[in-house]
Amino acid sequence: MAKFNFSVAIGLNGCHIEDTIELEDNLTDEEVQEMYLDWRDEQLDGGWDRE
């Protein structure tokens, strides 16, 4: 198992999320990137409205 630090921030004080994830050693960079994007999307809550 390999440890990866996933993080996301929006540039405001205190708006930073970090997590250490253990993943299989044999994953490609592309697979890790896909897992990171899935993790990031789970952490963020956003959207838009038409006025």
C-alpha atoms as an extended CHARMM CRD file, in Angstrom:
* protein
*
        51  EXT
         1         1  MET       CA              0.0000000000        0.0000000000        0.0000000000  PROA      1               0.0000000000
         2         2  ALA       CA              1.1820000000        3.4910000000       -0.8280000000  PROA      2               0.0000000000
         3         3  LYS       CA              0.1040000000        6.6420000000        1.0170000000  PROA      3               0.0000000000
         4         4  PHE       CA             -1.0740000000        9.7010000000       -0.8860000000  PROA      4               0.0000000000
         5         5  ASN       CA             -1.9240000000       13.1080000000        0.5330000000  PROA      5               0.0000000000
         6         6  PHE       CA             -5.0430000000       14.5050000000       -1.1220000000  PROA      6               0.0000000000
         7         7  SER       CA             -5.8710000000       18.1610000000       -0.5180000000  PROA      7               0.0000000000
         8         8  VAL       CA             -8.1290000000       20.9060000000       -1.8060000000  PROA      8               0.0000000000
         9         9  ALA       CA             -8.3350000000       24.5990000000       -0.8550000000  PROA      9               0.0000000000
        10        10  ILE       CA            -10.0820000000       27.7150000000       -2.1390000000  PROA      10              0.0000000000
        11        11  GLY       CA             -7.5660000000       30.2960000000       -0.9420000000  PROA      11              0.0000000000
        12        12  LEU       CA             -9.4340000000       31.5070000000        2.1410000000  PROA      12              0.0000000000
        13        13  ASN       CA             -8.0880000000       31.0780000000        5.6590000000  PROA      13              0.0000000000
        14        14  GLY       CA             -9.4010000000       27.8070000000        7.0860000000  PROA      14              0.0000000000
        15        15  CYS       CA            -10.8360000000       26.5550000000        3.7760000000  PROA      15              0.0000000000
        16        16  HSD       CA             -8.4810000000       23.6380000000        3.3410000000  PROA      16              0.0000000000
        17        17  ILE       CA             -9.2740000000       19.9200000000        3.4080000000  PROA      17              0.0000000000
        18        18  GLU       CA             -6.5400000000       17.3120000000        3.5570000000  PROA      18              0.0000000000
        19        19  ASP       CA             -6.6810000000       13.5420000000        3.8320000000  PROA      19              0.0000000000
        20        20  THR       CA             -4.1280000000       10.7370000000        3.6660000000  PROA      20              0.0000000000
        21        21  ILE       CA             -5.3400000000        7.9050000000        1.4710000000  PROA      21              0.0000000000
        22        22  GLU       CA             -3.8010000000        4.4410000000        1.2150000000  PROA      22              0.0000000000
        23        23  LEU       CA             -3.9720000000        2.9860000000       -2.2770000000  PROA      23              0.0000000000
        24        24  GLU       CA             -2.5350000000       -0.0510000000       -4.0130000000  PROA      24              0.0000000000
        25        25  ASP       CA              1.1080000000        0.2580000000       -5.0840000000  PROA      25              0.0000000000
        26        26  ASN       CA              0.4510000000       -0.7470000000       -8.6850000000  PROA      26              0.0000000000
        27        27  LEU       CA             -1.8760000000        2.1250000000       -9.6740000000  PROA      27              0.0000000000
        28        28  THR       CA             -0.9060000000        4.3730000000      -12.5630000000  PROA      28              0.0000000000
        29        29  ASP       CA             -0.7160000000        8.1480000000      -12.1760000000  PROA      29              0.0000000000
        30        30  GLU       CA             -3.8960000000        8.4050000000      -14.2530000000  PROA      30              0.0000000000
        31        31  GLU       CA             -5.7590000000        6.0580000000      -11.8810000000  PROA      31              0.0000000000
        32        32  VAL       CA             -4.5720000000        8.0100000000       -8.8350000000  PROA      32              0.0000000000
        33        33  GLN       CA             -5.6250000000       11.2690000000      -10.5340000000  PROA      33              0.0000000000
        34        34  GLU       CA             -9.1040000000        9.8450000000      -11.1950000000  PROA      34              0.0000000000
        35        35  MET       CA             -9.4110000000        8.7700000000       -7.5550000000  PROA      35              0.0000000000
        36        36  TYR       CA             -8.2560000000       12.2340000000       -6.4400000000  PROA      36              0.0000000000
        37        37  LEU       CA            -10.8560000000       13.9410000000       -8.6450000000  PROA      37              0.0000000000
        38        38  ASP       CA            -13.5950000000       11.6790000000       -7.2100000000  PROA      38              0.0000000000
        39        39  TRP       CA            -12.4090000000       12.4710000000       -3.6590000000  PROA      39              0.0000000000
        40        40  ARG       CA            -12.2640000000       16.2110000000       -4.4290000000  PROA      40              0.0000000000
        41        41  ASP       CA            -15.7840000000       16.2080000000       -5.8590000000  PROA      41              0.0000000000
        42        42  GLU       CA            -17.0650000000       14.5300000000       -2.6750000000  PROA      42              0.0000000000
        43        43  GLN       CA            -15.4650000000       17.2730000000       -0.5300000000  PROA      43              0.0000000000
        44        44  LEU       CA            -16.8350000000       20.2810000000       -2.4410000000  PROA      44              0.0000000000
        45        45  ASP       CA            -20.3890000000       21.4940000000       -2.4730000000  PROA      45              0.0000000000
        46        46  GLY       CA            -21.1370000000       24.0670000000       -5.1190000000  PROA      46              0.0000000000
        47        47  GLY       CA            -23.4990000000       24.9490000000       -7.8700000000  PROA      47              0.0000000000
        48        48  TRP       CA            -25.1460000000       27.7890000000       -9.7210000000  PROA      48              0.0000000000
        49        49  ASP       CA            -28.5510000000       29.4490000000      -10.1910000000  PROA      49              0.0000000000
        50        50  ARG       CA            -30.0320000000       31.5600000000      -12.9420000000  PROA      50              0.0000000000
        51        51  GLU       CA            -31.4260000000       34.8510000000      -11.6400000000  PROA      51              0.0000000000
